[in-house]
C-alpha cells in the first residue's frame, strides 16, 4: 500500500508523457501506440486509488484470497486488481418495531428493542455472513423472542419469580445483551448496548390485564388500610383501658371496634351520629 499522493504524481507524469507523445508524433505510429499504452496504464493505475474516511475500513481481496483490511484514514494506492469492499466502523443504532411474542406464561405481548452495535472484525463481517446488517436485524428479532420466552411480563401469576420483563430492569437488559453478543459474534459484531424500548400486552388481552392490575393494586391498598386500622383500634382500646377514661364491657368493645373499622376502612366520608342518651341506649 502506497501513498495516494505519490501515486497521483506518477499518474500525472505518465499522462503528460502520453499527451506529449501524441502531440509530437508527427503521424509516426510508434509514439501513438506508446501514448495509447500509457493512457491505458494511467486508467489502470487510477483504479488503485482509494480514500479511507474516519471510522471506515476497506477489505481487500485478490483473486479470491483475503489480503487484509485497511483501517488507517487517508488517501492510498493499492493493487488495482484488488476487489474492495467498504465496511463502516461507526456505532450504529437498530430501533426494532415492536413485535408480537408470547412471554413465559404464554401471554401475547408486544416488545421492541433498541440495539447499539459496531463492526469489530471486518473479516467476519465481510465473509462469515452474507449481509451483516441484515444478519443483525434478523438475529435481534430472534434474541427478542427468546428473551420474552424466558421471562413473564410481570409476576402477578408467578409470585416466586423475582425477575420479570416489566420489573427486571438492568438484569433483563444484561440478559438481552449477552444473548445478542453470542449470536452476533460470528459476524464480528460488538454489542455496545441493548435495551427494551417498548413493552405492553397485546391488544386482545390488554383490557383484561389492565383490570387485573387495577384489582391487584386495590387489594394491596386495602390490605395496608386494614393493617393500619387494626393498629389504630388496638391503640385506642389500650389507651382507654390504661387511662380508665371509660369502662367498656365486651359487647361495647365489639361495637366500638366495628364502628372504628367502618370509619377507618371506608372509601367514602362517614356521617357521624351523636348519641344524646346514655351509652346503652
KELO-915488 format. One line per field, with one value per residue: z, x, y negated of N, C-alpha, C in turn; residue number from 1; residue in one letter. Coordinates in pm, whole numbers, plus 50000, padded with zeros to 5 digits. Atoms other than C-alpha are relative to their C-alpha. Example, Ala and Ser with C-alpha at 12.3 -4.5 7.8 and 13.67 -1.06 7.14 Angstrom:
2
n.w: (50000, 49994)
n.u: (50089, 49918)
n.v: (50119, 50119)
ca.w: (50780, 50714)
ca.u: (51230, 51367)
ca.v: (50450, 50106)
c.w: (50000, 50073)
c.u: (50090, 49923)
c.v: (49880, 49891)
num: (1, 2)
residu: (a, s)
END
This chain:
281
n.w: (50000, 50015, 49982, 50116, 50059, 50085, 50114, 50087, 50068, 50105, 50103, 50074, 50085, 50112, 50085, 50074, 50101, 50105, 50079, 50075, 50111, 50097, 50066, 50078, 50075, 50142, 50071, 49984, 49923, 49878, 49884, 49975, 49930, 49863, 49928, 49970, 49889, 49877, 49958, 49936, 49871, 49912, 49959, 49911, 49871, 49932, 49929, 49873, 49901, 49904, 49892, 49878, 49910, 49858, 49957, 50109, 50036, 50133, 50010, 50128, 50044, 50128, 50062, 49902, 49879, 49912, 49988, 49884, 49986, 49977, 49903, 49983, 50078, 50093, 50145, 50024, 50126, 49982, 50124, 50071, 50015, 49877, 49984, 49876, 49938, 49886, 49881, 49903, 49862, 49911, 49921, 50072, 49922, 50058, 49922, 50054, 49973, 49909, 50061, 49913, 49955, 49878, 49888, 49937, 49962, 50118, 50029, 50116, 49965, 50102, 49946, 50094, 49939, 50064, 49997, 50047, 50038, 50074, 50061, 49941, 50082, 50137, 50076, 49971, 50052, 50146, 50060, 49921, 50024, 50132, 49986, 49854, 49950, 49993, 49898, 49871, 49990, 49979, 49873, 49891, 49983, 49940, 49859, 49929, 49977, 49899, 49872, 49954, 49959, 49874, 49891, 50007, 50012, 49861, 49908, 49938, 50005, 49953, 49894, 49961, 50094, 49964, 50121, 50106, 50106, 49962, 49880, 49993, 50012, 50051, 50018, 50128, 50105, 50009, 50064, 50143, 50057, 50009, 50106, 50127, 50018, 50042, 50135, 50098, 49996, 50122, 50107, 49962, 49951, 49857, 49945, 49906, 49907, 50045, 49903, 50040, 50024, 49995, 49937, 49967, 50036, 50131, 49993, 49968, 49856, 49927, 49912, 49886, 49915, 49930, 49888, 49899, 49930, 49915, 49886, 49912, 49930, 49901, 49890, 49924, 49924, 49893, 49897, 49918, 49924, 49891, 49902, 49925, 49918, 49884, 49906, 49938, 49907, 49886, 49925, 49934, 49889, 49896, 49936, 49916, 49886, 49913, 49932, 49930, 50036, 50001, 49989, 50103, 49997, 50124, 50108, 50041, 50070, 50134, 50076, 50027, 50102, 50127, 50049, 50040, 50122, 50111, 50027, 50049, 50124, 50104, 50106, 50008, 49874, 49911, 49940, 49856, 49929, 49863, 49902, 49890, 49884, 49927, 50084, 50030, 50077)
n.u: (50086, 49920, 50068, 50080, 49947, 49886, 50056, 50062, 49890, 49952, 50104, 49997, 49880, 50027, 50100, 49931, 49916, 50088, 50050, 49885, 49974, 50108, 49986, 49876, 49985, 49980, 50066, 49921, 50086, 49936, 50035, 50144, 50026, 49946, 50090, 50122, 49969, 49988, 50135, 50059, 49932, 50052, 50135, 49985, 49945, 50099, 50092, 49940, 50009, 50110, 50011, 50056, 50049, 49996, 50091, 50034, 49894, 50016, 49953, 49934, 49997, 49932, 50031, 50059, 49916, 50009, 49870, 49993, 50097, 49941, 50078, 49936, 50066, 49915, 50004, 49901, 50001, 49988, 50000, 50127, 50073, 50072, 50143, 50008, 50133, 49997, 50078, 49993, 49968, 50075, 50108, 50127, 50121, 50109, 50122, 50095, 50142, 50053, 50050, 50090, 49941, 50059, 49907, 49978, 50128, 50083, 50079, 49950, 49954, 49929, 49870, 49905, 49870, 49904, 49869, 49886, 49902, 49884, 49916, 49867, 49919, 50045, 49995, 50123, 50114, 50001, 49996, 50068, 50145, 50028, 50025, 49991, 50106, 50123, 49975, 50027, 50144, 50070, 49959, 50057, 50138, 49995, 49960, 50114, 50098, 49946, 50006, 50139, 50037, 49934, 50053, 50139, 50016, 49991, 50002, 50131, 50035, 49885, 49946, 49868, 49900, 49957, 49969, 50099, 49966, 50042, 49930, 49865, 49904, 49865, 49972, 50060, 49920, 49873, 50029, 50018, 49868, 49923, 50056, 49965, 49855, 49970, 50052, 49936, 49854, 49955, 49993, 49904, 50076, 49995, 50122, 49963, 50112, 50130, 50103, 50140, 50052, 50147, 50051, 50142, 50080, 50062, 50129, 50112, 50010, 49955, 50107, 50015, 49881, 50006, 50095, 49936, 49903, 50072, 50055, 49888, 49961, 50104, 49986, 49880, 50028, 50094, 49925, 49928, 50098, 50051, 49892, 49991, 50120, 49991, 49903, 50061, 50103, 49929, 49944, 50110, 50050, 49898, 49994, 50120, 49988, 49889, 50033, 50127, 50094, 50133, 49999, 50082, 50012, 49957, 50091, 49972, 49870, 50024, 50070, 49905, 49907, 50072, 50019, 49870, 49954, 50081, 49956, 49862, 49981, 50094, 49943, 50081, 50012, 50104, 50092, 50005, 50130, 49978, 50087, 50031, 50048, 49894, 49913, 50069, 50121)
n.v: (50119, 50122, 50127, 50037, 50123, 49960, 49929, 50099, 50069, 49909, 49994, 50127, 49998, 49909, 50064, 50107, 49934, 49946, 50114, 50052, 49909, 50016, 50130, 50004, 49874, 50029, 49890, 49877, 49910, 49947, 50083, 49995, 49872, 50012, 50091, 49924, 49907, 50081, 50037, 49881, 49984, 50105, 49959, 49884, 50044, 50084, 49912, 49960, 50108, 49984, 50098, 49942, 50105, 49963, 49894, 49912, 49904, 49941, 49863, 49979, 49859, 49983, 49872, 49909, 49988, 50116, 50063, 50087, 50108, 50132, 50075, 50131, 50105, 50073, 49980, 49896, 49926, 49855, 49923, 50021, 49874, 49970, 50026, 50077, 50011, 50092, 49964, 50108, 49961, 50088, 49940, 50010, 49972, 49922, 50020, 49903, 50022, 49897, 49877, 49924, 49874, 49945, 49998, 49870, 49944, 49984, 50119, 50077, 50134, 50076, 50039, 50058, 50025, 50089, 49936, 50077, 49899, 50050, 49895, 49991, 49909, 50023, 49875, 49925, 50075, 49995, 49867, 49896, 50011, 50055, 50143, 50014, 50090, 49921, 49898, 50065, 50023, 49874, 49941, 50079, 49953, 49867, 50015, 50060, 49894, 49908, 50070, 50002, 49865, 49965, 50081, 50043, 50145, 50044, 49886, 49983, 49858, 49922, 50085, 49951, 50051, 50134, 50076, 50000, 50096, 50134, 50047, 49945, 50109, 49980, 49857, 49960, 50062, 49926, 49871, 50028, 50031, 49875, 49918, 50062, 49991, 49864, 49978, 50087, 49984, 49933, 50099, 50102, 50116, 50027, 50059, 50105, 50018, 49949, 50037, 49988, 50134, 49998, 49878, 50011, 49884, 50007, 50069, 49912, 49974, 50118, 50047, 49909, 50009, 50128, 49984, 49916, 50083, 50093, 49925, 49967, 50123, 50030, 49903, 50036, 50121, 49965, 49925, 50098, 50078, 49915, 49985, 50125, 50017, 49909, 50058, 50118, 49953, 49942, 50112, 50071, 49918, 49996, 50131, 50016, 49910, 50042, 50126, 49978, 50107, 49939, 49856, 49939, 49854, 49937, 50037, 50136, 49998, 49947, 50104, 50108, 49951, 49995, 50137, 50056, 49934, 50054, 50137, 50004, 49924, 50041, 50083, 50120, 50073, 49947, 50099, 49974, 50000, 50040, 49932, 50095, 49924, 49931, 49917, 49874, 50025)
ca.w: (50000, 49888, 49950, 49720, 49664, 49531, 49306, 49172, 49092, 48898, 48711, 48619, 48487, 48275, 48146, 48049, 47868, 47681, 47572, 47469, 47255, 47092, 47013, 46881, 46696, 46351, 46237, 46341, 46459, 46723, 46954, 46910, 47014, 47313, 47410, 47385, 47611, 47861, 47862, 47942, 48219, 48364, 48366, 48524, 48794, 48871, 48975, 49260, 49435, 49750, 50018, 50374, 50580, 50964, 51122, 50792, 50660, 50332, 50288, 50011, 49815, 49532, 49310, 49596, 49856, 50153, 50161, 50465, 50579, 50556, 50866, 50856, 50744, 50437, 50064, 49943, 49638, 49635, 49374, 49108, 49083, 49442, 49490, 49754, 49999, 50233, 50587, 50829, 51183, 51324, 51603, 51457, 51602, 51536, 51659, 51603, 51572, 51844, 51753, 51893, 52100, 52388, 52730, 52966, 53072, 52717, 52731, 52399, 52440, 52220, 52269, 52089, 52148, 52072, 51984, 51954, 51762, 51585, 51347, 51522, 51299, 50934, 50803, 50978, 50880, 50516, 50474, 50760, 50679, 50356, 50470, 50818, 50851, 50771, 50994, 51287, 51213, 51197, 51497, 51710, 51645, 51731, 52054, 52149, 52108, 52316, 52592, 52609, 52637, 52942, 53147, 53230, 53154, 53527, 53839, 53910, 53804, 53925, 54257, 54316, 54016, 54116, 53761, 53503, 53176, 53331, 53658, 53575, 53478, 53438, 53476, 53180, 52972, 53055, 52958, 52625, 52565, 52641, 52405, 52124, 52182, 52144, 51828, 51659, 51750, 51441, 51224, 51405, 51562, 51904, 52103, 52280, 52437, 52414, 52583, 52574, 52419, 52417, 52631, 52653, 52650, 52310, 52223, 52263, 52633, 52724, 52869, 53087, 53212, 53296, 53507, 53680, 53762, 53895, 54110, 54245, 54330, 54506, 54709, 54810, 54915, 55112, 55290, 55407, 55516, 55721, 55884, 55983, 56105, 56328, 56482, 56547, 56706, 56927, 57029, 57109, 57325, 57511, 57577, 57708, 57930, 58063, 58144, 58275, 58090, 58046, 58131, 57841, 57854, 57578, 57380, 57378, 57285, 56992, 56888, 56918, 56717, 56446, 56424, 56414, 56146, 55933, 55971, 55907, 55621, 55434, 55098, 55148, 55411, 55710, 55863, 56242, 56465, 56801, 57087, 57331, 57562, 57776, 57648, 57649, 57456)
ca.u: (50000, 50148, 50065, 49789, 49958, 50278, 50069, 49874, 50202, 50321, 49991, 50012, 50367, 50262, 49964, 50185, 50426, 50138, 49997, 50343, 50394, 50057, 50130, 50483, 50416, 50423, 50192, 50454, 50259, 50515, 50474, 50098, 50097, 50319, 50090, 49788, 49957, 50041, 49678, 49568, 49831, 49704, 49343, 49456, 49661, 49378, 49162, 49407, 49341, 49131, 49011, 48950, 48736, 48741, 48577, 48569, 48765, 48821, 48852, 49091, 49064, 49291, 49155, 48957, 49234, 49186, 49475, 49384, 49180, 49281, 49162, 49405, 49245, 49378, 49449, 49625, 49718, 49664, 49691, 49430, 49340, 49213, 48839, 48747, 48456, 48397, 48277, 48190, 48330, 48090, 47847, 47504, 47153, 46885, 46541, 46322, 45950, 45751, 45677, 45411, 45553, 45447, 45602, 45700, 45337, 45206, 45055, 45077, 45280, 45428, 45800, 46053, 46424, 46695, 47037, 47367, 47625, 47958, 48171, 48487, 48611, 48591, 48689, 48395, 48157, 48258, 48292, 48126, 47775, 47608, 47487, 47597, 47341, 47052, 47210, 47197, 46832, 46719, 46921, 46793, 46436, 46528, 46700, 46396, 46165, 46395, 46417, 46038, 46008, 46236, 46054, 45695, 45561, 45507, 45498, 45124, 45080, 45422, 45493, 45801, 45972, 46174, 46264, 46005, 46018, 45837, 46029, 46355, 46533, 46909, 46913, 46678, 46883, 47204, 47044, 46941, 47293, 47451, 47216, 47279, 47656, 47663, 47454, 47641, 47996, 48017, 47966, 48235, 47974, 48022, 47706, 47754, 47410, 47069, 46752, 46381, 46223, 45858, 45667, 45292, 45030, 44888, 44564, 44342, 44426, 44537, 44196, 44167, 44525, 44471, 44167, 44368, 44647, 44397, 44231, 44569, 44656, 44322, 44369, 44720, 44598, 44308, 44545, 44758, 44448, 44315, 44655, 44669, 44309, 44365, 44671, 44474, 44182, 44420, 44593, 44259, 44137, 44467, 44469, 44109, 44182, 44512, 44380, 44050, 43853, 43558, 43482, 43354, 43211, 43284, 42972, 43056, 43417, 43295, 43060, 43338, 43577, 43314, 43242, 43610, 43688, 43399, 43518, 43886, 43841, 43561, 43648, 43383, 43331, 43136, 42837, 42869, 42568, 42560, 42420, 42243, 42127, 42321, 42593, 42348, 42065)
ca.v: (50000, 49666, 49305, 49187, 48851, 49011, 49235, 48938, 48763, 49068, 49088, 48719, 48763, 49061, 48866, 48571, 48807, 48971, 48635, 48517, 48827, 48776, 48410, 48470, 48795, 48631, 48910, 49166, 49475, 49581, 49278, 49300, 49667, 49591, 49300, 49529, 49785, 49509, 49395, 49750, 49769, 49438, 49566, 49894, 49721, 49477, 49773, 49839, 49506, 49535, 49295, 49419, 49183, 49171, 49477, 49661, 49959, 50137, 50513, 50619, 50946, 51060, 51337, 51490, 51453, 51221, 50972, 50765, 50467, 50102, 49914, 49621, 49297, 49120, 49139, 49455, 49661, 50038, 50309, 50224, 50592, 50590, 50631, 50377, 50364, 50073, 50151, 49874, 49897, 49641, 49728, 49792, 49796, 50053, 49949, 50253, 50205, 50387, 50747, 50979, 51266, 51491, 51448, 51729, 51779, 51779, 51431, 51241, 50923, 50652, 50593, 50374, 50319, 50064, 50204, 50016, 50220, 50184, 50391, 50508, 50792, 50686, 51030, 51200, 50921, 50949, 51326, 51517, 51388, 51284, 50940, 50838, 50555, 50788, 51054, 50810, 50729, 51092, 51210, 50921, 51037, 51395, 51286, 51076, 51373, 51594, 51331, 51300, 51679, 51685, 51421, 51338, 50991, 50940, 51158, 51146, 51508, 51622, 51452, 51671, 51514, 51210, 51105, 51011, 50818, 50524, 50507, 50686, 50366, 50398, 50778, 50824, 50579, 50765, 51096, 50942, 50806, 51145, 51325, 51076, 51079, 51459, 51451, 51166, 51275, 51496, 51187, 50986, 50756, 50598, 50527, 50195, 50167, 50333, 50211, 50285, 49977, 50086, 50334, 50385, 50656, 50738, 50559, 50867, 50906, 50554, 50456, 50768, 50736, 50369, 50457, 50729, 50486, 50235, 50502, 50610, 50251, 50203, 50522, 50418, 50074, 50220, 50458, 50166, 49973, 50266, 50323, 49956, 49955, 50259, 50091, 49770, 49957, 50153, 49830, 49664, 49953, 49976, 49602, 49602, 49901, 49762, 49415, 49556, 49292, 49527, 49886, 50093, 50443, 50691, 50600, 50232, 50305, 50512, 50231, 49973, 50187, 50237, 49862, 49766, 50023, 49895, 49534, 49610, 49855, 49683, 49528, 49262, 48993, 49122, 48939, 48906, 48982, 48808, 49016, 48781, 49057, 49298, 49524, 49820, 49655)
c.w: (50000, 50028, 49871, 49929, 49907, 49874, 49901, 49921, 49885, 49885, 49915, 49905, 49879, 49902, 49916, 49889, 49885, 49911, 49913, 49879, 49891, 49918, 49905, 49915, 49852, 49913, 49999, 50087, 50131, 50122, 50034, 50075, 50145, 50085, 50039, 50115, 50132, 50051, 50071, 50138, 50101, 50053, 50098, 50138, 50078, 50078, 50136, 50108, 50089, 50105, 50118, 50095, 50146, 50034, 49882, 49974, 49861, 49998, 49859, 49969, 49862, 49948, 50102, 50128, 50080, 50026, 50119, 49997, 50029, 50095, 50023, 49910, 49904, 49855, 49964, 49858, 50032, 49864, 49928, 49980, 50126, 49982, 50137, 50051, 50123, 50112, 50102, 50140, 50101, 50082, 49930, 50090, 49920, 50092, 49941, 50039, 50093, 49923, 50103, 50033, 50121, 50111, 50061, 50034, 49882, 49967, 49879, 50039, 49878, 50061, 49888, 50072, 49921, 50019, 49945, 49972, 49912, 49944, 50063, 49917, 49856, 49916, 50020, 49942, 49849, 49945, 50080, 49979, 49865, 50003, 50150, 50058, 50014, 50104, 50139, 50021, 50033, 50135, 50119, 50025, 50068, 50148, 50083, 50032, 50108, 50138, 50055, 50048, 50133, 50120, 49979, 49989, 50138, 50089, 50070, 50005, 50051, 50107, 50047, 49910, 50034, 49877, 49900, 49896, 50044, 50115, 50008, 49987, 49940, 49975, 49867, 49884, 49982, 49934, 49850, 49932, 49984, 49883, 49862, 49971, 49951, 49855, 49894, 49996, 49871, 49882, 50034, 50052, 50152, 50042, 50107, 50105, 49938, 50110, 49943, 49987, 50008, 50059, 50040, 49967, 49860, 50012, 50043, 50149, 50083, 50100, 50124, 50095, 50076, 50119, 50110, 50080, 50094, 50122, 50099, 50080, 50108, 50120, 50087, 50086, 50116, 50112, 50092, 50089, 50119, 50107, 50085, 50090, 50123, 50105, 50073, 50100, 50126, 50090, 50077, 50120, 50115, 50076, 50091, 50125, 50098, 50080, 50074, 49974, 50004, 50008, 49899, 50021, 49862, 49882, 49947, 49930, 49857, 49913, 49962, 49891, 49864, 49942, 49952, 49870, 49878, 49962, 49934, 49865, 49887, 49897, 49976, 50137, 50081, 50058, 50149, 50054, 50147, 50089, 50117, 50122, 50074, 49903, 49952, 49925, 49852)
c.u: (50089, 49915, 49925, 50055, 50119, 49948, 49934, 50107, 50055, 49900, 50000, 50120, 49978, 49900, 50063, 50086, 49915, 49948, 50112, 50031, 49894, 50018, 50119, 50021, 50032, 49950, 50084, 49919, 50061, 49969, 49851, 49964, 50047, 49909, 49871, 50021, 50009, 49863, 49931, 50061, 49947, 49861, 50007, 50048, 49899, 49900, 50055, 49995, 49878, 50007, 49931, 49962, 50009, 49891, 49944, 50117, 49972, 50064, 50055, 50010, 50064, 49974, 49952, 50078, 49994, 50140, 50010, 49892, 50074, 49908, 50057, 49934, 50098, 49978, 50111, 49987, 50022, 50000, 49864, 49918, 49920, 49850, 49981, 49855, 50011, 49909, 50017, 50027, 49927, 49899, 49868, 49885, 49905, 49879, 49892, 49857, 49949, 49944, 49915, 50063, 49922, 50104, 50008, 49869, 49905, 49914, 50057, 50036, 50065, 50130, 50090, 50130, 50077, 50138, 50105, 50113, 50108, 50078, 50139, 50094, 49950, 50001, 49871, 49878, 49989, 49979, 49927, 49849, 49979, 49983, 49995, 49892, 49868, 50013, 49970, 49850, 49925, 50034, 49946, 49855, 49997, 50036, 49887, 49896, 50047, 49994, 49859, 49956, 50060, 49943, 49852, 49994, 50008, 49989, 49866, 49960, 50111, 50073, 50138, 50111, 50033, 50019, 49888, 50042, 49969, 50082, 50145, 50110, 50133, 50032, 49944, 50081, 50134, 49980, 49981, 50133, 50084, 49952, 50038, 50149, 50039, 49958, 50079, 50151, 50052, 50009, 50096, 49935, 50014, 49870, 50039, 49892, 49873, 49898, 49862, 49943, 49848, 49955, 49855, 49932, 49941, 49857, 49886, 49987, 50036, 49895, 49986, 50118, 50003, 49905, 50061, 50103, 49933, 49944, 50109, 50045, 49899, 50011, 50121, 49975, 49906, 50069, 50075, 49904, 49949, 50107, 50013, 49881, 50003, 50096, 49940, 49892, 50063, 50058, 49892, 49949, 50099, 50008, 49881, 50010, 50107, 49966, 49867, 49902, 49857, 50016, 49903, 49993, 50034, 49911, 50030, 50136, 49984, 49931, 50094, 50099, 49933, 49985, 50131, 50051, 49923, 50050, 50138, 50018, 49907, 50069, 49917, 49995, 49884, 49918, 49989, 49857, 50028, 49898, 49976, 49946, 50116, 50078, 49926, 49870, 50029)
c.v: (49876, 49877, 49964, 49877, 50029, 50069, 49904, 49924, 50085, 50006, 49873, 49995, 50089, 49939, 49890, 50060, 50051, 49888, 49943, 50086, 49984, 49872, 50001, 50125, 49979, 50116, 50128, 50097, 50049, 49913, 50005, 50128, 49993, 49910, 50072, 50096, 49923, 49956, 50117, 50023, 49899, 50039, 50116, 49959, 49917, 50084, 50041, 49893, 50020, 49890, 50068, 49886, 50045, 50101, 50080, 50095, 50054, 50138, 50024, 50149, 50006, 50140, 50104, 50016, 49870, 49943, 49904, 49892, 49870, 49923, 49860, 49898, 49934, 50041, 50097, 50057, 50147, 50066, 49983, 50127, 50037, 49973, 49937, 49991, 49911, 50051, 49888, 50056, 49913, 50080, 49974, 50039, 50088, 49985, 50089, 49963, 50110, 50119, 50075, 50134, 50049, 49999, 50139, 50071, 50016, 49880, 49926, 49857, 49936, 49950, 49948, 49969, 49895, 50062, 49904, 50099, 49938, 50118, 49995, 50088, 49989, 50127, 50080, 49928, 50013, 50141, 50108, 49998, 49931, 49849, 49971, 49908, 50076, 50110, 49943, 49983, 50128, 50061, 49921, 50040, 50136, 49992, 49941, 50106, 50098, 49936, 50002, 50137, 50041, 49926, 49973, 49848, 49936, 50123, 50018, 50147, 50090, 49918, 50043, 49946, 49856, 49911, 50015, 49896, 49857, 49944, 50047, 49898, 50042, 50148, 50050, 49943, 50072, 50136, 49982, 49972, 50126, 50087, 49944, 50011, 50139, 50023, 49923, 50015, 50062, 49904, 49887, 49873, 49989, 49932, 49900, 49978, 50056, 49974, 50030, 49860, 49993, 50132, 49978, 50132, 49980, 49950, 50090, 50030, 49878, 49952, 50086, 49990, 49868, 50008, 50086, 49921, 49901, 50071, 50037, 49879, 49965, 50093, 49966, 49877, 50029, 50077, 49906, 49921, 50081, 50018, 49874, 49980, 50089, 49944, 49879, 50040, 50059, 49891, 49925, 50078, 50005, 49868, 49978, 50086, 49952, 49875, 50006, 49886, 50052, 50150, 50059, 50150, 50054, 49961, 49861, 49989, 50048, 49895, 49886, 50041, 49999, 49860, 49939, 50061, 49949, 49862, 49998, 50068, 49957, 49912, 49875, 49933, 50057, 49886, 50030, 49994, 49971, 50068, 49907, 50072, 50061, 50087, 50124, 49980, 50005)
num: (1, 2, 3, 4, 5, 6, 7, 8, 9, 10, 11, 12, 13, 14, 15, 16, 17, 18, 19, 20, 21, 22, 23, 24, 25, 26, 27, 28, 29, 30, 31, 32, 33, 34, 35, 36, 37, 38, 39, 40, 41, 42, 43, 44, 45, 46, 47, 48, 49, 50, 51, 52, 53, 54, 55, 56, 57, 58, 59, 60, 61, 62, 63, 64, 65, 66, 67, 68, 69, 70, 71, 72, 73, 74, 75, 76, 77, 78, 79, 80, 81, 82, 83, 84, 85, 86, 87, 88, 89, 90, 91, 92, 93, 94, 95, 96, 97, 98, 99, 100, 101, 102, 103, 104, 105, 106, 107, 108, 109, 110, 111, 112, 113, 114, 115, 116, 117, 118, 119, 120, 121, 122, 123, 124, 125, 126, 127, 128, 129, 130, 131, 132, 133, 134, 135, 136, 137, 138, 139, 140, 141, 142, 143, 144, 145, 146, 147, 148, 149, 150, 151, 152, 153, 154, 155, 156, 157, 158, 159, 160, 161, 162, 163, 164, 165, 166, 167, 168, 169, 170, 171, 172, 173, 174, 175, 176, 177, 178, 179, 180, 181, 182, 183, 184, 185, 186, 187, 188, 189, 190, 191, 192, 193, 194, 195, 196, 197, 198, 199, 200, 201, 202, 203, 204, 205, 206, 207, 208, 209, 210, 211, 212, 213, 214, 215, 216, 217, 218, 219, 220, 221, 222, 223, 224, 225, 226, 227, 228, 229, 230, 231, 232, 233, 234, 235, 236, 237, 238, 239, 240, 241, 242, 243, 244, 245, 246, 247, 248, 249, 250, 251, 252, 253, 254, 255, 256, 257, 258, 259, 260, 261, 262, 263, 264, 265, 266, 267, 268, 269, 270, 271, 272, 273, 274, 275, 276, 277, 278, 279, 280, 281)
residu: (x, x, x, x, x, x, x, x, x, x, x, x, x, x, x, x, x, x, x, x, x, x, x, x, x, x, x, x, x, x, x, x, x, x, x, x, x, x, x, x, x, x, x, x, x, x, x, x, x, x, x, x, x, x, x, x, x, x, x, x, x, x, x, x, x, x, x, x, x, x, x, x, x, x, x, x, x, x, x, x, x, x, x, x, x, x, x, x, x, x, x, x, x, x, x, x, x, x, x, x, x, x, x, x, x, x, x, x, x, x, x, x, x, x, x, x, x, x, x, x, x, x, x, x, x, x, x, x, x, x, x, x, x, x, x, x, x, x, x, x, x, x, x, x, x, x, x, x, x, x, x, x, x, x, x, x, x, x, x, x, x, x, x, x, x, x, x, x, x, x, x, x, x, x, x, x, x, x, x, x, x, x, x, x, x, x, x, x, x, x, x, x, x, x, x, x, x, x, x, x, x, x, x, x, x, x, x, x, x, x, x, x, x, x, x, x, x, x, x, x, x, x, x, x, x, x, x, x, x, x, x, x, x, x, x, x, x, x, x, x, x, x, x, x, x, x, x, x, x, x, x, x, x, x, x, x, x, x, x, x, x, x, x, x, x, x, x, x, x, x, x, x, x, x, x, x, x, x, x, x, x)
END
